[in-house]
Amino acid sequence: MNLTIFDQFLSPQILGLSLMTLATIMPPMMFPTQNNRWLTNRLSTLQLWMTNTITKQLMLPINKPGHKWSLTLMSLMTLLLTMNLLGLLPYTFTPTTQLSMNMALAVPLWLATVLTGLRNQPTKSLGHLLPEGTPPPLIPALIIIETISLLIRPLALGVRLTANLTAGHLLIQLISTATISLMPTLPMLSLLTSTILLLLILLELAVAVIQAYVFVLLLSLYLQENV
């Protein structure tokens, strides 16, 4: 069987069963659970501090009615962040490189923000489709353009996350293959490519964190328009 570099993005299987579910539930199992102790350990304290800090940053531009989404958005960011980081470990699988999973997260949450706006403030939500001061001849075309822009938002969310993680993993795969291939014949060039590989891994660590934050931040901005 001929393998390609894109086969690393296929969902691994054991005995014909997909490991997508196992890879999805692994991140929540890594976090410490609450207990009855008065004093928590350092890991729990660090987790609580990071959660509070990120939640404040996400909820800062949103009105008070939108703060009830803080638990949903923070849970989503924790899930995306842990899955992105776990995917950089050897012999692991990154579920967020699958467009189907990213779209399964993006479409319902985007639709929930739209339905929230249509239920609570329908006039203001529909007003986003037609900017104020538009000349009458441009009104039909502008409404169509804004509607397409609204409908393409979940696709942009899913494709952005998938493309960034896929591109980084492909580069790591290509450079690591080149490093191993050049090691017997050109050790100095292999050393150079291994240095580039190390820098690329550091970059992918930053990309994993940033893409999880951007995904949730864009959802919070969509929510801001509808609350």
N, C-alpha and C positions, 0 to 999 in steps of 0.2 A: 504494500500500500504506500503510495507516495504522499508524503506530508508536506505542507506548506507552512509559512510563518503565521498564517491566519488560523491555523488549527489550534493555536494556543487560546483562542477566544471561544472555542466550542465548549459547551458545558460538559465537564467530565462525568463519566458514568462508571458505576460499579455494579456488576451483575445486571446491567440494563437499566439501572435506576439513576436518574439525574441527581447530581449533588448540589443543584441550585438551592434547594430548600435548606440543606445543611449549611451551606456557605452564608445564607441569609440570616439564620438564627444564631450563628456563632458569635457575631459582635455583641449582642445584648448579654450573652452568657459570660462575657469577659469582665463586665463591670461589677463592682461590689454591690451587694444588696444592703438594704437598711437592717439595722439590728437595734437592740434595746440598750446598748451601751450609751452612757452620757458623753464619753469622749471617743471620737472616731479616729481611725488611723490616718496616716498622711495621704494615702491614696484617695480615700473618701473625701478628705478635706480639699485636696487639689481638684477632684472631680466636681465638687459642689461649687468651688470658686470659679472654675472655668464655665460651668453651666450658668451661673448667675451673671457672669460678665458678658457672655455671648448673648444670653437672653435679653439683657438690657440694651445691647447694641442693636439687636433685631427689632425690638419693640419701640425703640426711640422715635422713629418717624411715623409710627402707626397710632391712630386715635385710640381712645380708651376702649370702645367696643371691640376693637381688633385684638386686644390683649388676651382674650380668651383662647386665641390660637397659639399662644406661646408654648404650651406643652406639645402641641402637634408639630410645630416648626422645629423645636429643639430636639424632639425625638427623631424627626426626619434627618436633621443634620448629624446627630450622633450615629445613626445607622449608616448614612452615606460616608461619613468620615472614617468609621472603623472598617467598613468594607473596602474603601479605597486604599487604606494603609495596609490592611491584611493582604491585599492583592499583590503587594510588592515583595512579599516574602517568597522564598523558593517553595516549589511544589504546592502552591496555593492557586485558588481560582478567584477572579474578580467578577462578581455578578454585575457590577455597574458598567462593565464593557459590553453588556448585552443591551441593545436598543429596546428590546421588548420589555425588560424590567424597568428601564428608565422611563419609558412611555407609560408603563403601568403606574408609576409614581407621579408623573407629571400631569397626566390627563385628569384623573379624579380630583387632585388638589387644585388645579387650575379651574376646573368646572365648579368646584365648591366655592371658590372666591367669586366667580361670575354669578352663580345662583344666590350667593349671599347679598351681592349688590342689587340684583334684580328684586329680591324680596324686601330688603330694608329701604333702599332708595332707588326705585326703578327709574325715575326721571333723570337723576344725576348719572346713573350708570349708562343709560342710553345716550346721554348727552356727550359721552366720550367719543361716540361715533361721528359727531359733527362738531368740530371746533367753532368757537364763537367768532363771528365776523366773516364767515365764509361767503363769498359771492354766490348768488342764486344759481348761475349756470354750472358751478362746480359741485353743488350739493350732491347730486346722484353719484357722480364718480368718487367723491370723497367718502361717502358713506360705504361704498363698495370696498374702497381701499382700506378704510379703518376696520371694516368687518373682517377682511382677510388678515389684516395685521393682528386682530384679536384672536382669530382661530388658529393662527400659526404659532402662537406663544407656547403651547405645550410641546409642539414639535421642536421648536428652538431649544427648549429646556432639555429635552431628552437627547437631541443630537449633539448639543454642546458638551454635555457630560460624557457621552459615549465617544465622541471624536477626540477629545483631549486625552482621555485615559488610553484609548486605543493607540493613538499616535505615540504616546510616551512608551507604552509597552512594546510596540513594534521597534522603536529605536533601541531600546534596551536589548531586545532579542537579536537585532542585527549586529550591534556593536559587540555584544558578548560572543556571538558566533565568530565574528572577525578576530576577536582577541584570542580565542582558543585555536583558530586555524593558523594564525600567524606565529603562535608561540614556538613551534619547533624550528621554523625557518628564519623568521625575523623577530628575535626577542626584543630588540629595542623598540621596533614599531608596535609590537604587542604590548609593551609597557606603556607606550603613549595612548593606545586605544583603551587600555585598562584604566588609565587616569581619566580619560574622557567618560568612560563608563561610570566611574565613581561620581564624577560631577553630575552626570545625567540622572543617577539615582537620587542624589540630593535634590535636584530639580523636580523629580517626580514626587518626592515627598512633599515639596511645597505645592505642586499642582494638585495632589490628592486633597490637601487641606483647603486650598483656594476654591477648587471646583465644588466641593461640598458646601462651602460658605456661599458661593455665588448662586448655586441652585436654590438654596433656602432664601437668600436675600432677594432674588427676583420674585419668588413666590410672595414674600412679605410686601414687596412693592405692588404686585398685582392686588394683594389684599387691601393695601392702603387706598387704592382707587375705588374700592367697593364698600368701605365701612365709614 
